[in-house]
Amino acid sequence: MTKKENMNQEVRVSSIRTKMFDNAKKGQIFAGKRFLGFTSKGAEVWISMELDRATKDLTIKTTHNLNSLLDDHADLAQKRIVVKKGASNLSSVHDLMRKNQKNMGGEVTENTVLYLKKLISAAEMKEGKGYVKGEASRLLFRYAANAIFEGSFDEEKGDFSWSQVMKTWELPSGEYFLIDSMPLAESEFKNNE
């Protein structure tokens, strides 16, 4: 790459970052979902997250009880598939997996499922280490974004990522904690019995 081509590339990257930063400043919701696998009956299992800018409320939901992914005949996702909330997606999960063949990360394991269950518990508490005065902390949001939906990157469609949210939405700092230290919600204990 010539010096001029390199400079043009740097200008393009800088303008994309600026546009995504501006998109985050205007954004009110950061939301998306991640495909986790198929139940033993073939149903798709997704986990979604949504952070509301005004209330700083973090909501995490699943289409199925995550224990269904621990059944012997469940099929866990081998690749990370994420979709922005509200994005028009006419592709099936199988099509998305084919398009994402070069992705070397994102395999869902039993440990992933346990981690996500604890992440859900942390988000549902609405107090404690993941919250400051009822608002999701920066760390809890980062854990959720990294595990579920890190953002989308089409700046022309108003997209932005979790890092722009961290810089513009004034989430409270809060206390340091690890998701693995969080208890499972009571409903998760009942489902394990």
C-alpha positions in Angstrom: 0.0 0.0 0.0 1.4 3.4 -0.9 1.6 6.2 1.5 -1.3 8.0 -0.2 -3.5 4.9 -0.1 -2.6 4.4 3.6 -3.6 8.0 4.4 -6.9 7.6 2.5 -7.6 4.4 4.4 -6.9 6.2 7.7 -9.3 9.1 6.8 -12.0 6.6 5.9 -11.7 4.8 9.2 -11.7 8.0 11.1 -14.8 9.2 9.3 -16.6 5.9 10.1 -15.7 6.2 13.8 -16.9 9.8 13.8 -20.2 8.8 12.2 -20.7 5.9 14.6 -19.9 8.2 17.6 -22.5 10.6 16.3 -25.0 7.8 15.8 -24.5 6.7 19.5 -25.0 10.3 20.7 -28.4 10.3 18.9 -29.3 6.7 19.9 -31.9 5.9 22.6 -31.8 2.1 22.5 -28.9 -0.3 22.2 -30.3 -3.7 21.4 -29.6 -6.9 19.6 -29.7 -10.7 19.9 -27.4 -13.7 19.6 -28.2 -17.2 18.3 -27.3 -19.9 20.9 -28.4 -23.1 19.2 -31.3 -25.5 18.7 -33.3 -27.3 21.4 -33.6 -31.1 21.1 -36.9 -30.5 19.3 -35.2 -28.2 16.7 -36.4 -24.8 18.0 -34.1 -21.9 17.7 -32.8 -20.4 21.0 -31.9 -16.7 21.0 -30.8 -14.4 23.8 -31.4 -10.7 23.5 -30.4 -7.6 25.3 -31.6 -4.0 25.4 -30.2 -1.0 27.1 -32.5 2.1 27.4 -30.5 5.3 27.4 -32.9 7.4 29.4 -33.5 4.9 32.3 -30.1 3.0 31.9 -32.2 -0.2 32.3 -30.7 -3.4 31.0 -33.1 -6.1 30.0 -31.9 -9.6 28.9 -34.4 -12.2 27.6 -34.3 -15.6 26.0 -36.7 -17.3 23.6 -36.4 -20.6 25.6 -35.2 -21.7 29.0 -31.5 -22.0 28.6 -31.5 -25.4 30.3 -33.1 -26.7 27.0 -29.6 -26.2 25.5 -28.1 -28.6 28.0 -30.3 -31.6 26.8 -28.4 -34.4 25.2 -29.9 -33.8 21.7 -29.7 -30.0 21.7 -27.4 -28.5 19.1 -25.2 -25.6 20.4 -24.2 -22.9 18.0 -20.7 -23.4 16.5 -20.4 -19.7 15.4 -21.3 -16.4 16.7 -24.5 -15.1 15.0 -25.8 -11.7 16.1 -28.6 -9.5 14.7 -29.4 -5.9 15.6 -32.9 -5.3 17.0 -35.1 -4.0 14.2 -32.8 -5.0 11.4 -34.6 -6.6 8.5 -33.3 -10.1 8.2 -34.9 -12.5 5.8 -32.2 -15.1 6.1 -32.6 -18.3 8.1 -30.2 -19.2 10.9 -28.7 -21.8 8.6 -28.1 -19.0 6.0 -26.5 -16.8 8.6 -24.2 -19.6 9.7 -23.1 -20.1 6.1 -22.4 -16.4 5.6 -20.4 -16.4 8.8 -18.1 -19.3 7.9 -14.9 -17.4 8.5 -15.8 -16.5 12.0 -13.5 -18.5 14.3 -15.1 -17.5 17.6 -18.4 -17.6 19.3 -18.9 -21.3 19.9 -21.5 -21.9 22.6 -20.6 -24.5 25.2 -22.1 -25.6 28.5 -19.9 -23.0 30.2 -21.3 -20.3 27.9 -24.9 -21.3 28.9 -24.0 -21.2 32.6 -22.3 -17.8 32.2 -25.4 -16.4 30.3 -27.7 -17.7 33.1 -25.6 -15.8 35.7 -25.6 -12.7 33.4 -29.4 -12.8 33.3 -29.5 -13.1 37.1 -27.2 -10.1 37.4 -29.4 -8.0 35.1 -32.6 -9.1 36.8 -31.4 -8.0 40.3 -31.7 -4.3 39.4 -29.5 -3.7 42.5 -26.2 -5.0 43.8 -22.9 -4.9 42.2 -24.2 -4.6 38.6 -26.3 -1.5 39.3 -25.8 2.0 40.8 -29.0 3.6 42.1 -31.1 1.4 39.8 -29.0 2.1 36.7 -26.9 -0.6 34.9 -23.2 -0.1 35.5 -20.7 0.3 32.8 -19.2 -3.1 33.7 -22.5 -5.0 33.6 -23.3 -3.4 30.3 -19.9 -4.3 28.9 -20.3 -7.9 30.1 -23.8 -8.1 28.4 -22.6 -6.5 25.2 -19.5 -8.8 24.9 -21.6 -11.9 25.6 -24.7 -11.1 23.5 -24.5 -8.2 21.1 -21.4 -6.0 20.6 -23.1 -3.7 18.2 -23.5 -3.3 14.5 -21.2 -1.5 12.1 -23.2 0.0 9.2 -22.7 3.7 10.1 -24.9 4.8 7.2 -27.9 3.0 8.8 -27.3 4.6 12.2 -25.3 1.8 13.7 -22.9 2.0 16.6 -21.2 -0.4 19.0 -20.9 -0.9 22.7 -17.7 1.2 22.9 -19.5 4.3 21.6 -22.3 3.7 24.1 -19.6 3.6 26.9 -18.3 7.0 25.7 -21.5 8.8 25.2 -24.4 7.5 27.4 -22.9 8.3 30.8 -23.4 4.9 32.5 -22.4 4.9 36.1 -19.1 3.3 37.0 -20.2 1.0 39.9 -18.3 -1.7 41.7 -16.0 -4.3 40.1 -17.4 -7.8 40.0 -17.2 -11.0 38.0 -20.3 -12.6 36.4 -19.0 -16.0 37.7 -19.4 -14.7 41.2 -23.1 -13.9 40.7 -25.8 -16.3 42.0 -28.3 -18.0 39.7 -31.8 -16.6 39.9 -34.2 -18.6 42.0 -36.1 -19.6 38.8 -32.9 -21.2 37.5 -32.6 -23.4 40.6 -36.2 -24.6 40.2 -35.5 -25.5 36.5 -32.4 -27.5 37.5 -34.3 -29.7 39.9 
